Amino acid sequence: MIHSIAFIAYPVSDIPGARHFYEDVLGLKMARNFQDEWIEYDVGDTTFAITTADTKHVAGAKGGTIAFEVDDLDAFVERLKDRKARFVTEIAASPVCRSAIVEDPDANEVIIHKRHSA
């Protein structure tokens, strides 16, 4: 039985550029660094990783997508705009959430997400 997600990894082409985006723009805190080839960020009970060590996957391939849940979507989006993040879509609403999509330096899409209150 699967009971949780162990980690999600994005291949990137440039670790310093990707770290700037994920740490300085998005505000994630690095949890572990493995020889500057695999960087991990603990997000809730899941780990998000960026890597140049995965030669089987190509950076920015428009494959998987990650969605980070935030407390205040509007404030977070404004902070991303102040930090010059590249937006794919502005805030949009669905029946269960509101979200916006930005791109990292390799054009991997990152969803900034806020569920509607129950």
Jmol script that loads the backbone (N, CA, C; Angstrom):
load data "model"
ATOM      1  N   MET A   1       0.841  -1.182   0.000  1.00  0.00           N
ATOM      2  CA  MET A   1       0.000   0.000   0.000  1.00  0.00           C
ATOM      3  C   MET A   1       0.886   1.244   0.000  1.00  0.00           C
ATOM      4  N   ILE A   2       0.610   2.162  -0.885  1.00  0.00           N
ATOM      5  CA  ILE A   2       1.322   3.440  -0.907  1.00  0.00           C
ATOM      6  C   ILE A   2       0.647   4.355   0.104  1.00  0.00           C
ATOM      7  N   HIS A   3       1.460   4.991   0.955  1.00  0.00           N
ATOM      8  CA  HIS A   3       0.875   5.853   1.982  1.00  0.00           C
ATOM      9  C   HIS A   3       1.410   7.274   1.966  1.00  0.00           C
ATOM     10  N   SER A   4       2.428   7.570   1.160  1.00  0.00           N
ATOM     11  CA  SER A   4       2.894   8.948   1.055  1.00  0.00           C
ATOM     12  C   SER A   4       3.813   9.072  -0.148  1.00  0.00           C
ATOM     13  N   ILE A   5       4.166  10.297  -0.484  1.00  0.00           N
ATOM     14  CA  ILE A   5       5.135  10.576  -1.541  1.00  0.00           C
ATOM     15  C   ILE A   5       6.484  10.788  -0.869  1.00  0.00           C
ATOM     16  N   ALA A   6       7.481  10.004  -1.240  1.00  0.00           N
ATOM     17  CA  ALA A   6       8.802  10.115  -0.643  1.00  0.00           C
ATOM     18  C   ALA A   6       9.505  11.392  -1.097  1.00  0.00           C
ATOM     19  N   PHE A   7       9.530  11.615  -2.410  1.00  0.00           N
ATOM     20  CA  PHE A   7      10.126  12.841  -2.927  1.00  0.00           C
ATOM     21  C   PHE A   7       9.658  13.083  -4.348  1.00  0.00           C
ATOM     22  N   ILE A   8       9.836  14.309  -4.779  1.00  0.00           N
ATOM     23  CA  ILE A   8       9.594  14.737  -6.150  1.00  0.00           C
ATOM     24  C   ILE A   8      10.889  15.395  -6.592  1.00  0.00           C
ATOM     25  N   ALA A   9      11.400  15.075  -7.772  1.00  0.00           N
ATOM     26  CA  ALA A   9      12.653  15.653  -8.248  1.00  0.00           C
ATOM     27  C   ALA A   9      12.458  16.305  -9.609  1.00  0.00           C
ATOM     28  N   TYR A  10      13.053  17.466  -9.775  1.00  0.00           N
ATOM     29  CA  TYR A  10      13.075  18.153 -11.060  1.00  0.00           C
ATOM     30  C   TYR A  10      14.510  18.171 -11.576  1.00  0.00           C
ATOM     31  N   PRO A  11      14.737  17.716 -12.794  1.00  0.00           N
ATOM     32  CA  PRO A  11      16.061  17.896 -13.381  1.00  0.00           C
ATOM     33  C   PRO A  11      16.235  19.363 -13.769  1.00  0.00           C
ATOM     34  N   VAL A  12      17.408  19.891 -13.496  1.00  0.00           N
ATOM     35  CA  VAL A  12      17.720  21.281 -13.844  1.00  0.00           C
ATOM     36  C   VAL A  12      19.058  21.304 -14.574  1.00  0.00           C
ATOM     37  N   SER A  13      19.293  22.352 -15.337  1.00  0.00           N
ATOM     38  CA  SER A  13      20.542  22.447 -16.093  1.00  0.00           C
ATOM     39  C   SER A  13      21.612  23.223 -15.344  1.00  0.00           C
ATOM     40  N   ASP A  14      21.219  24.016 -14.357  1.00  0.00           N
ATOM     41  CA  ASP A  14      22.151  24.901 -13.672  1.00  0.00           C
ATOM     42  C   ASP A  14      21.756  24.984 -12.197  1.00  0.00           C
ATOM     43  N   ILE A  15      22.507  24.311 -11.340  1.00  0.00           N
ATOM     44  CA  ILE A  15      22.159  24.286  -9.915  1.00  0.00           C
ATOM     45  C   ILE A  15      22.150  25.687  -9.300  1.00  0.00           C
ATOM     46  N   PRO A  16      23.166  26.540  -9.511  1.00  0.00           N
ATOM     47  CA  PRO A  16      23.100  27.871  -8.881  1.00  0.00           C
ATOM     48  C   PRO A  16      21.871  28.684  -9.319  1.00  0.00           C
ATOM     49  N   GLY A  17      21.539  28.637 -10.596  1.00  0.00           N
ATOM     50  CA  GLY A  17      20.359  29.363 -11.075  1.00  0.00           C
ATOM     51  C   GLY A  17      19.075  28.795 -10.514  1.00  0.00           C
ATOM     52  N   ALA A  18      18.980  27.464 -10.462  1.00  0.00           N
ATOM     53  CA  ALA A  18      17.799  26.821  -9.897  1.00  0.00           C
ATOM     54  C   ALA A  18      17.692  27.101  -8.405  1.00  0.00           C
ATOM     55  N   ARG A  19      18.819  27.052  -7.686  1.00  0.00           N
ATOM     56  CA  ARG A  19      18.781  27.348  -6.247  1.00  0.00           C
ATOM     57  C   ARG A  19      18.315  28.774  -6.006  1.00  0.00           C
ATOM     58  N   HIS A  20      18.778  29.708  -6.828  1.00  0.00           N
ATOM     59  CA  HIS A  20      18.312  31.095  -6.678  1.00  0.00           C
ATOM     60  C   HIS A  20      16.793  31.148  -6.794  1.00  0.00           C
ATOM     61  N   PHE A  21      16.244  30.489  -7.815  1.00  0.00           N
ATOM     62  CA  PHE A  21      14.794  30.515  -7.999  1.00  0.00           C
ATOM     63  C   PHE A  21      14.079  29.872  -6.820  1.00  0.00           C
ATOM     64  N   TYR A  22      14.434  28.652  -6.468  1.00  0.00           N
ATOM     65  CA  TYR A  22      13.695  27.929  -5.434  1.00  0.00           C
ATOM     66  C   TYR A  22      13.923  28.496  -4.033  1.00  0.00           C
ATOM     67  N   GLU A  23      15.094  29.032  -3.763  1.00  0.00           N
ATOM     68  CA  GLU A  23      15.375  29.567  -2.436  1.00  0.00           C
ATOM     69  C   GLU A  23      15.060  31.060  -2.329  1.00  0.00           C
ATOM     70  N   ASP A  24      15.569  31.865  -3.262  1.00  0.00           N
ATOM     71  CA  ASP A  24      15.406  33.315  -3.157  1.00  0.00           C
ATOM     72  C   ASP A  24      14.083  33.822  -3.695  1.00  0.00           C
ATOM     73  N   VAL A  25      13.558  33.200  -4.749  1.00  0.00           N
ATOM     74  CA  VAL A  25      12.289  33.642  -5.323  1.00  0.00           C
ATOM     75  C   VAL A  25      11.115  32.963  -4.613  1.00  0.00           C
ATOM     76  N   LEU A  26      11.135  31.616  -4.554  1.00  0.00           N
ATOM     77  CA  LEU A  26      10.027  30.902  -3.903  1.00  0.00           C
ATOM     78  C   LEU A  26      10.137  30.882  -2.387  1.00  0.00           C
ATOM     79  N   GLY A  27      11.344  30.962  -1.855  1.00  0.00           N
ATOM     80  CA  GLY A  27      11.525  30.992  -0.412  1.00  0.00           C
ATOM     81  C   GLY A  27      11.692  29.634   0.258  1.00  0.00           C
ATOM     82  N   LEU A  28      11.999  28.582  -0.509  1.00  0.00           N
ATOM     83  CA  LEU A  28      12.239  27.275   0.109  1.00  0.00           C
ATOM     84  C   LEU A  28      13.574  27.296   0.853  1.00  0.00           C
ATOM     85  N   LYS A  29      13.678  26.501   1.894  1.00  0.00           N
ATOM     86  CA  LYS A  29      14.905  26.383   2.681  1.00  0.00           C
ATOM     87  C   LYS A  29      15.560  25.046   2.349  1.00  0.00           C
ATOM     88  N   MET A  30      16.841  25.115   1.955  1.00  0.00           N
ATOM     89  CA  MET A  30      17.553  23.888   1.620  1.00  0.00           C
ATOM     90  C   MET A  30      17.657  22.998   2.858  1.00  0.00           C
ATOM     91  N   ALA A  31      17.352  21.718   2.701  1.00  0.00           N
ATOM     92  CA  ALA A  31      17.462  20.754   3.792  1.00  0.00           C
ATOM     93  C   ALA A  31      18.749  19.939   3.681  1.00  0.00           C
ATOM     94  N   ARG A  32      19.095  19.526   2.448  1.00  0.00           N
ATOM     95  CA  ARG A  32      20.273  18.707   2.230  1.00  0.00           C
ATOM     96  C   ARG A  32      20.891  19.033   0.873  1.00  0.00           C
ATOM     97  N   ASN A  33      22.229  18.959   0.820  1.00  0.00           N
ATOM     98  CA  ASN A  33      22.959  19.227  -0.415  1.00  0.00           C
ATOM     99  C   ASN A  33      23.947  18.089  -0.625  1.00  0.00           C
ATOM    100  N   PHE A  34      23.776  17.366  -1.715  1.00  0.00           N
ATOM    101  CA  PHE A  34      24.657  16.260  -2.037  1.00  0.00           C
ATOM    102  C   PHE A  34      25.565  16.667  -3.197  1.00  0.00           C
ATOM    103  N   GLN A  35      26.738  17.172  -2.858  1.00  0.00           N
ATOM    104  CA  GLN A  35      27.792  17.543  -3.810  1.00  0.00           C
ATOM    105  C   GLN A  35      27.323  18.526  -4.877  1.00  0.00           C
ATOM    106  N   ASP A  36      26.413  19.408  -4.526  1.00  0.00           N
ATOM    107  CA  ASP A  36      25.875  20.396  -5.476  1.00  0.00           C
ATOM    108  C   ASP A  36      25.316  19.763  -6.746  1.00  0.00           C
ATOM    109  N   GLU A  37      24.897  18.484  -6.661  1.00  0.00           N
ATOM    110  CA  GLU A  37      24.258  17.809  -7.797  1.00  0.00           C
ATOM    111  C   GLU A  37      22.828  17.394  -7.478  1.00  0.00           C
ATOM    112  N   TRP A  38      22.487  17.330  -6.199  1.00  0.00           N
ATOM    113  CA  TRP A  38      21.150  16.937  -5.752  1.00  0.00           C
ATOM    114  C   TRP A  38      20.863  17.766  -4.508  1.00  0.00           C
ATOM    115  N   ILE A  39      19.923  18.694  -4.610  1.00  0.00           N
ATOM    116  CA  ILE A  39      19.578  19.594  -3.513  1.00  0.00           C
ATOM    117  C   ILE A  39      18.158  19.255  -3.072  1.00  0.00           C
ATOM    118  N   GLU A  40      17.959  19.063  -1.772  1.00  0.00           N
ATOM    119  CA  GLU A  40      16.638  18.712  -1.254  1.00  0.00           C
ATOM    120  C   GLU A  40      16.060  19.818  -0.385  1.00  0.00           C
ATOM    121  N   TYR A  41      14.739  19.961  -0.501  1.00  0.00           N
ATOM    122  CA  TYR A  41      13.957  20.899   0.297  1.00  0.00           C
ATOM    123  C   TYR A  41      12.827  20.109   0.941  1.00  0.00           C
ATOM    124  N   ASP A  42      12.704  20.174   2.255  1.00  0.00           N
ATOM    125  CA  ASP A  42      11.596  19.520   2.938  1.00  0.00           C
ATOM    126  C   ASP A  42      10.388  20.446   2.892  1.00  0.00           C
ATOM    127  N   VAL A  43       9.291  19.933   2.369  1.00  0.00           N
ATOM    128  CA  VAL A  43       8.045  20.685   2.239  1.00  0.00           C
ATOM    129  C   VAL A  43       6.959  19.834   2.885  1.00  0.00           C
ATOM    130  N   GLY A  44       6.541  20.212   4.097  1.00  0.00           N
ATOM    131  CA  GLY A  44       5.605  19.376   4.832  1.00  0.00           C
ATOM    132  C   GLY A  44       6.248  18.029   5.084  1.00  0.00           C
ATOM    133  N   ASP A  45       5.547  16.957   4.758  1.00  0.00           N
ATOM    134  CA  ASP A  45       6.106  15.622   4.960  1.00  0.00           C
ATOM    135  C   ASP A  45       6.656  15.017   3.670  1.00  0.00           C
ATOM    136  N   THR A  46       6.951  15.873   2.687  1.00  0.00           N
ATOM    137  CA  THR A  46       7.477  15.440   1.399  1.00  0.00           C
ATOM    138  C   THR A  46       8.787  16.167   1.127  1.00  0.00           C
ATOM    139  N   THR A  47       9.622  15.582   0.308  1.00  0.00           N
ATOM    140  CA  THR A  47      10.868  16.222  -0.103  1.00  0.00           C
ATOM    141  C   THR A  47      10.779  16.577  -1.578  1.00  0.00           C
ATOM    142  N   PHE A  48      11.163  17.806  -1.897  1.00  0.00           N
ATOM    143  CA  PHE A  48      11.279  18.282  -3.274  1.00  0.00           C
ATOM    144  C   PHE A  48      12.768  18.421  -3.555  1.00  0.00           C
ATOM    145  N   ALA A  49      13.232  17.875  -4.676  1.00  0.00           N
ATOM    146  CA  ALA A  49      14.652  17.925  -5.009  1.00  0.00           C
ATOM    147  C   ALA A  49      14.858  18.526  -6.393  1.00  0.00           C
ATOM    148  N   ILE A  50      15.995  19.197  -6.539  1.00  0.00           N
ATOM    149  CA  ILE A  50      16.459  19.639  -7.858  1.00  0.00           C
ATOM    150  C   ILE A  50      17.791  18.937  -8.091  1.00  0.00           C
ATOM    151  N   THR A  51      18.061  18.582  -9.362  1.00  0.00           N
ATOM    152  CA  THR A  51      19.262  17.791  -9.613  1.00  0.00           C
ATOM    153  C   THR A  51      19.820  17.978 -11.013  1.00  0.00           C
ATOM    154  N   THR A  52      21.135  17.896 -11.100  1.00  0.00           N
ATOM    155  CA  THR A  52      21.824  17.772 -12.388  1.00  0.00           C
ATOM    156  C   THR A  52      22.375  16.360 -12.546  1.00  0.00           C
ATOM    157  N   ALA A  53      22.177  15.507 -11.547  1.00  0.00           N
ATOM    158  CA  ALA A  53      22.726  14.151 -11.553  1.00  0.00           C
ATOM    159  C   ALA A  53      21.848  13.153 -12.295  1.00  0.00           C
ATOM    160  N   ASP A  54      20.649  13.530 -12.645  1.00  0.00           N
ATOM    161  CA  ASP A  54      19.716  12.605 -13.303  1.00  0.00           C
ATOM    162  C   ASP A  54      19.855  12.750 -14.814  1.00  0.00           C
ATOM    163  N   THR A  55      20.675  11.914 -15.423  1.00  0.00           N
ATOM    164  CA  THR A  55      20.939  12.030 -16.862  1.00  0.00           C
ATOM    165  C   THR A  55      19.846  11.426 -17.724  1.00  0.00           C
ATOM    166  N   LYS A  56      18.883  10.733 -17.107  1.00  0.00           N
ATOM    167  CA  LYS A  56      17.798  10.109 -17.869  1.00  0.00           C
ATOM    168  C   LYS A  56      16.632  11.065 -18.106  1.00  0.00           C
ATOM    169  N   HIS A  57      16.603  12.167 -17.394  1.00  0.00           N
ATOM    170  CA  HIS A  57      15.523  13.140 -17.538  1.00  0.00           C
ATOM    171  C   HIS A  57      16.113  14.486 -17.955  1.00  0.00           C
ATOM    172  N   VAL A  58      15.400  15.204 -18.783  1.00  0.00           N
ATOM    173  CA  VAL A  58      15.882  16.460 -19.345  1.00  0.00           C
ATOM    174  C   VAL A  58      15.215  17.638 -18.633  1.00  0.00           C
ATOM    175  N   ALA A  59      16.012  18.620 -18.285  1.00  0.00           N
ATOM    176  CA  ALA A  59      15.480  19.820 -17.636  1.00  0.00           C
ATOM    177  C   ALA A  59      14.479  20.516 -18.547  1.00  0.00           C
ATOM    178  N   GLY A  60      13.379  20.974 -17.948  1.00  0.00           N
ATOM    179  CA  GLY A  60      12.391  21.740 -18.692  1.00  0.00           C
ATOM    180  C   GLY A  60      11.657  20.944 -19.746  1.00  0.00           C
ATOM    181  N   ALA A  61      11.518  19.651 -19.554  1.00  0.00           N
ATOM    182  CA  ALA A  61      10.907  18.790 -20.570  1.00  0.00           C
ATOM    183  C   ALA A  61       9.378  18.881 -20.589  1.00  0.00           C
ATOM    184  N   LYS A  62       8.797  19.685 -19.724  1.00  0.00           N
ATOM    185  CA  LYS A  62       7.339  19.847 -19.647  1.00  0.00           C
ATOM    186  C   LYS A  62       6.659  18.535 -19.297  1.00  0.00           C
ATOM    187  N   GLY A  63       7.307  17.783 -18.441  1.00  0.00           N
ATOM    188  CA  GLY A  63       6.735  16.526 -17.977  1.00  0.00           C
ATOM    189  C   GLY A  63       5.857  16.770 -16.769  1.00  0.00           C
ATOM    190  N   GLY A  64       6.315  16.331 -15.600  1.00  0.00           N
ATOM    191  CA  GLY A  64       5.551  16.481 -14.374  1.00  0.00           C
ATOM    192  C   GLY A  64       5.469  17.927 -13.919  1.00  0.00           C
ATOM    193  N   THR A  65       4.571  18.159 -13.002  1.00  0.00           N
ATOM    194  CA  THR A  65       4.379  19.481 -12.433  1.00  0.00           C
ATOM    195  C   THR A  65       4.238  19.335 -10.935  1.00  0.00           C
ATOM    196  N   ILE A  66       4.762  20.301 -10.199  1.00  0.00           N
ATOM    197  CA  ILE A  66       4.595  20.322  -8.755  1.00  0.00           C
ATOM    198  C   ILE A  66       3.706  21.508  -8.390  1.00  0.00           C
ATOM    199  N   ALA A  67       2.899  21.337  -7.369  1.00  0.00           N
ATOM    200  CA  ALA A  67       2.055  22.418  -6.854  1.00  0.00           C
ATOM    201  C   ALA A  67       2.398  22.615  -5.388  1.00  0.00           C
ATOM    202  N   PHE A  68       2.849  23.819  -5.032  1.00  0.00           N
ATOM    203  CA  PHE A  68       3.148  24.161  -3.653  1.00  0.00           C
ATOM    204  C   PHE A  68       1.945  24.870  -3.044  1.00  0.00           C
ATOM    205  N   GLU A  69       1.449  24.358  -1.936  1.00  0.00           N
ATOM    206  CA  GLU A  69       0.321  24.970  -1.218  1.00  0.00           C
ATOM    207  C   GLU A  69       0.845  26.146  -0.400  1.00  0.00           C
ATOM    208  N   VAL A  70       0.151  27.287  -0.457  1.00  0.00           N
ATOM    209  CA  VAL A  70       0.535  28.474   0.310  1.00  0.00           C
ATOM    210  C   VAL A  70      -0.644  28.932   1.165  1.00  0.00           C
ATOM    211  N   ASP A  71      -0.348  29.717   2.195  1.00  0.00           N
ATOM    212  CA  ASP A  71      -1.396  30.229   3.077  1.00  0.00           C
ATOM    213  C   ASP A  71      -2.174  31.373   2.438  1.00  0.00           C
ATOM    214  N   ASP A  72      -1.476  32.273   1.758  1.00  0.00           N
ATOM    215  CA  ASP A  72      -2.094  33.467   1.174  1.00  0.00           C
ATOM    216  C   ASP A  72      -1.630  33.586  -0.272  1.00  0.00           C
ATOM    217  N   LEU A  73      -2.441  33.101  -1.199  1.00  0.00           N
ATOM    218  CA  LEU A  73      -2.065  33.073  -2.607  1.00  0.00           C
ATOM    219  C   LEU A  73      -1.791  34.466  -3.154  1.00  0.00           C
ATOM    220  N   ASP A  74      -2.667  35.412  -2.872  1.00  0.00           N
ATOM    221  CA  ASP A  74      -2.497  36.759  -3.429  1.00  0.00           C
ATOM    222  C   ASP A  74      -1.188  37.394  -2.976  1.00  0.00           C
ATOM    223  N   ALA A  75      -0.863  37.291  -1.700  1.00  0.00           N
ATOM    224  CA  ALA A  75       0.374  37.871  -1.178  1.00  0.00           C
ATOM    225  C   ALA A  75       1.594  37.156  -1.761  1.00  0.00           C
ATOM    226  N   PHE A  76       1.505  35.834  -1.890  1.00  0.00           N
ATOM    227  CA  PHE A  76       2.631  35.078  -2.430  1.00  0.00           C
ATOM    228  C   PHE A  76       2.874  35.441  -3.891  1.00  0.00           C
ATOM    229  N   VAL A  77       1.817  35.564  -4.667  1.00  0.00           N
ATOM    230  CA  VAL A  77       1.946  35.941  -6.077  1.00  0.00           C
ATOM    231  C   VAL A  77       2.551  37.339  -6.192  1.00  0.00           C
ATOM    232  N   GLU A  78       2.130  38.259  -5.362  1.00  0.00           N
ATOM    233  CA  GLU A  78       2.715  39.611  -5.385  1.00  0.00           C
ATOM    234  C   GLU A  78       4.204  39.560  -5.087  1.00  0.00           C
ATOM    235  N   ARG A  79       4.605  38.736  -4.109  1.00  0.00           N
ATOM    236  CA  ARG A  79       6.023  38.594  -3.788  1.00  0.00           C
ATOM    237  C   ARG A  79       6.784  38.016  -4.981  1.00  0.00           C
ATOM    238  N   LEU A  80       6.187  37.043  -5.684  1.00  0.00           N
ATOM    239  CA  LEU A  80       6.835  36.488  -6.867  1.00  0.00           C
ATOM    240  C   LEU A  80       6.988  37.535  -7.965  1.00  0.00           C
ATOM    241  N   LYS A  81       5.984  38.380  -8.133  1.00  0.00           N
ATOM    242  CA  LYS A  81       6.083  39.448  -9.129  1.00  0.00           C
ATOM    243  C   LYS A  81       7.189  40.427  -8.763  1.00  0.00           C
ATOM    244  N   ASP A  82       7.298  40.758  -7.476  1.00  0.00           N
ATOM    245  CA  ASP A  82       8.373  41.643  -7.014  1.00  0.00           C
ATOM    246  C   ASP A  82       9.744  41.036  -7.286  1.00  0.00           C
ATOM    247  N   ARG A  83       9.807  39.715  -7.251  1.00  0.00           N
ATOM    248  CA  ARG A  83      11.071  39.006  -7.461  1.00  0.00           C
ATOM    249  C   ARG A  83      11.267  38.602  -8.916  1.00  0.00           C
ATOM    250  N   LYS A  84      10.425  39.141  -9.797  1.00  0.00           N
ATOM    251  CA  LYS A  84      10.546  38.972 -11.255  1.00  0.00           C
ATOM    252  C   LYS A  84      10.380  37.528 -11.733  1.00  0.00           C
ATOM    253  N   ALA A  85       9.536  36.751 -11.063  1.00  0.00           N
ATOM    254  CA  ALA A  85       9.244  35.388 -11.523  1.00  0.00           C
ATOM    255  C   ALA A  85       8.533  35.456 -12.874  1.00  0.00           C
ATOM    256  N   ARG A  86       8.766  34.447 -13.719  1.00  0.00           N
ATOM    257  CA  ARG A  86       8.106  34.368 -15.030  1.00  0.00           C
ATOM    258  C   ARG A  86       6.789  33.628 -14.853  1.00  0.00           C
ATOM    259  N   PHE A  87       5.699  34.318 -15.143  1.00  0.00           N
ATOM    260  CA  PHE A  87       4.369  33.727 -14.988  1.00  0.00           C
ATOM    261  C   PHE A  87       3.912  33.083 -16.282  1.00  0.00           C
ATOM    262  N   VAL A  88       3.404  31.848 -16.163  1.00  0.00           N
ATOM    263  CA  VAL A  88       2.754  31.151 -17.266  1.00  0.00           C
ATOM    264  C   VAL A  88       1.287  31.528 -17.266  1.00  0.00           C
ATOM    265  N   THR A  89       0.681  31.518 -16.080  1.00  0.00           N
ATOM    266  CA  THR A  89      -0.702  31.972 -15.918  1.00  0.00           C
ATOM    267  C   THR A  89      -0.817  32.779 -14.637  1.00  0.00           C
ATOM    268  N   GLU A  90      -1.652  33.783 -14.703  1.00  0.00           N
ATOM    269  CA  GLU A  90      -1.980  34.562 -13.509  1.00  0.00           C
ATOM    270  C   GLU A  90      -2.939  33.737 -12.649  1.00  0.00           C
ATOM    271  N   ILE A  91      -3.378  34.296 -11.562  1.00  0.00           N
ATOM    272  CA  ILE A  91      -4.286  33.577 -10.669  1.00  0.00           C
ATOM    273  C   ILE A  91      -5.578  33.210 -11.398  1.00  0.00           C
ATOM    274  N   ALA A  92      -5.941  31.944 -11.295  1.00  0.00           N
ATOM    275  CA  ALA A  92      -7.183  31.433 -11.873  1.00  0.00           C
ATOM    276  C   ALA A  92      -7.883  30.595 -10.808  1.00  0.00           C
ATOM    277  N   ALA A  93      -9.194  30.524 -10.906  1.00  0.00           N
ATOM    278  CA  ALA A  93      -9.982  29.786  -9.917  1.00  0.00           C
ATOM    279  C   ALA A  93     -10.578  28.534 -10.534  1.00  0.00           C
ATOM    280  N   SER A  94     -10.702  27.513  -9.706  1.00  0.00           N
ATOM    281  CA  SER A  94     -11.429  26.301 -10.066  1.00  0.00           C
ATOM    282  C   SER A  94     -12.425  26.037  -8.947  1.00  0.00           C
ATOM    283  N   PRO A  95     -13.254  25.029  -9.063  1.00  0.00           N
ATOM    284  CA  PRO A  95     -14.198  24.748  -7.985  1.00  0.00           C
ATOM    285  C   PRO A  95     -13.539  24.402  -6.645  1.00  0.00           C
ATOM    286  N   VAL A  96     -12.294  23.919  -6.664  1.00  0.00           N
ATOM    287  CA  VAL A  96     -11.651  23.495  -5.416  1.00  0.00           C
ATOM    288  C   VAL A  96     -10.471  24.361  -4.977  1.00  0.00           C
ATOM    289  N   CYS A  97      -9.986  25.251  -5.858  1.00  0.00           N
ATOM    290  CA  CYS A  97      -8.785  26.011  -5.503  1.00  0.00           C
ATOM    291  C   CYS A  97      -8.645  27.277  -6.337  1.00  0.00           C
ATOM    292  N   ARG A  98      -7.604  28.042  -5.997  1.00  0.00           N
ATOM    293  CA  ARG A  98      -7.099  29.129  -6.828  1.00  0.00           C
ATOM    294  C   ARG A  98      -5.614  28.863  -7.003  1.00  0.00           C
ATOM    295  N   SER A  99      -5.067  29.202  -8.167  1.00  0.00           N
ATOM    296  CA  SER A  99      -3.651  28.933  -8.397  1.00  0.00           C
ATOM    297  C   SER A  99      -3.093  29.843  -9.478  1.00  0.00           C
ATOM    298  N   ALA A 100      -1.776  29.911  -9.504  1.00  0.00           N
ATOM    299  CA  ALA A 100      -1.029  30.601 -10.554  1.00  0.00           C
ATOM    300  C   ALA A 100       0.150  29.698 -10.907  1.00  0.00           C
ATOM    301  N   ILE A 101       0.695  29.869 -12.112  1.00  0.00           N
ATOM    302  CA  ILE A 101       1.813  29.033 -12.541  1.00  0.00           C
ATOM    303  C   ILE A 101       2.980  29.924 -12.941  1.00  0.00           C
ATOM    304  N   VAL A 102       4.168  29.577 -12.394  1.00  0.00           N
ATOM    305  CA  VAL A 102       5.411  30.256 -12.754  1.00  0.00           C
ATOM    306  C   VAL A 102       6.371  29.216 -13.332  1.00  0.00           C
ATOM    307  N   GLU A 103       7.443  29.700 -13.970  1.00  0.00           N
ATOM    308  CA  GLU A 103       8.464  28.808 -14.506  1.00  0.00           C
ATOM    309  C   GLU A 103       9.775  29.018 -13.775  1.00  0.00           C
ATOM    310  N   ASP A 104      10.502  27.904 -13.564  1.00  0.00           N
ATOM    311  CA  ASP A 104      11.848  28.025 -13.030  1.00  0.00           C
ATOM    312  C   ASP A 104      12.788  28.354 -14.192  1.00  0.00           C
ATOM    313  N   PRO A 105      14.091  28.513 -13.956  1.00  0.00           N
ATOM    314  CA  PRO A 105      15.004  28.884 -15.049  1.00  0.00           C
ATOM    315  C   PRO A 105      15.049  27.894 -16.212  1.00  0.00           C
ATOM    316  N   ASP A 106      14.640  26.634 -15.995  1.00  0.00           N
ATOM    317  CA  ASP A 106      14.624  25.641 -17.071  1.00  0.00           C
ATOM    318  C   ASP A 106      13.251  25.471 -17.691  1.00  0.00           C
ATOM    319  N   ALA A 107      12.310  26.341 -17.364  1.00  0.00           N
ATOM    320  CA  ALA A 107      10.935  26.307 -17.865  1.00  0.00           C
ATOM    321  C   ALA A 107      10.129  25.149 -17.290  1.00  0.00           C
ATOM    322  N   ASN A 108      10.582  24.566 -16.161  1.00  0.00           N
ATOM    323  CA  ASN A 108       9.737  23.632 -15.416  1.00  0.00           C
ATOM    324  C   ASN A 108       8.609  24.448 -14.802  1.00  0.00           C
ATOM    325  N   GLU A 109       7.388  23.980 -14.932  1.00  0.00           N
ATOM    326  CA  GLU A 109       6.264  24.717 -14.361  1.00  0.00           C
ATOM    327  C   GLU A 109       6.102  24.408 -12.883  1.00  0.00           C
ATOM    328  N   VAL A 110       5.847  25.455 -12.123  1.00  0.00           N
ATOM    329  CA  VAL A 110       5.632  25.357 -10.679  1.00  0.00           C
ATOM    330  C   VAL A 110       4.297  26.032 -10.382  1.00  0.00           C
ATOM    331  N   ILE A 111       3.369  25.261  -9.829  1.00  0.00           N
ATOM    332  CA  ILE A 111       2.059  25.813  -9.490  1.00  0.00           C
ATOM    333  C   ILE A 111       2.097  26.324  -8.053  1.00  0.00           C
ATOM    334  N   ILE A 112       1.601  27.523  -7.874  1.00  0.00           N
ATOM    335  CA  ILE A 112       1.409  28.088  -6.538  1.00  0.00           C
ATOM    336  C   ILE A 112      -0.087  27.971  -6.273  1.00  0.00           C
ATOM    337  N   HIS A 113      -0.453  27.284  -5.220  1.00  0.00           N
ATOM    338  CA  HIS A 113      -1.800  26.748  -5.039  1.00  0.00           C
ATOM    339  C   HIS A 113      -2.398  27.097  -3.678  1.00  0.00           C
ATOM    340  N   LYS A 114      -3.692  27.369  -3.658  1.00  0.00           N
ATOM    341  CA  LYS A 114      -4.413  27.572  -2.402  1.00  0.00           C
ATOM    342  C   LYS A 114      -5.781  26.913  -2.527  1.00  0.00           C
ATOM    343  N   ARG A 115      -6.010  25.898  -1.691  1.00  0.00           N
ATOM    344  CA  ARG A 115      -7.314  25.229  -1.667  1.00  0.00           C
ATOM    345  C   ARG A 115      -8.352  26.166  -1.080  1.00  0.00           C
ATOM    346  N   HIS A 116      -9.597  26.067  -1.569  1.00  0.00           N
ATOM    347  CA  HIS A 116     -10.693  26.805  -0.958  1.00  0.00           C
ATOM    348  C   HIS A 116     -10.951  26.236   0.441  1.00  0.00           C
ATOM    349  N   SER A 117     -11.422  27.070   1.339  1.00  0.00           N
ATOM    350  CA  SER A 117     -11.773  26.598   2.678  1.00  0.00           C
ATOM    351  C   SER A 117     -12.933  25.616   2.597  1.00  0.00           C
ATOM    352  N   ALA A 118     -12.885  24.654   3.496  1.00  0.00           N
ATOM    353  CA  ALA A 118     -13.958  23.640   3.501  1.00  0.00           C
ATOM    354  C   ALA A 118     -15.238  24.184   4.073  1.00  0.00           C
TER     355      ALA A 118
END
end "model"
wireframe off; spacefill off
backbone 0.3
color backbone group
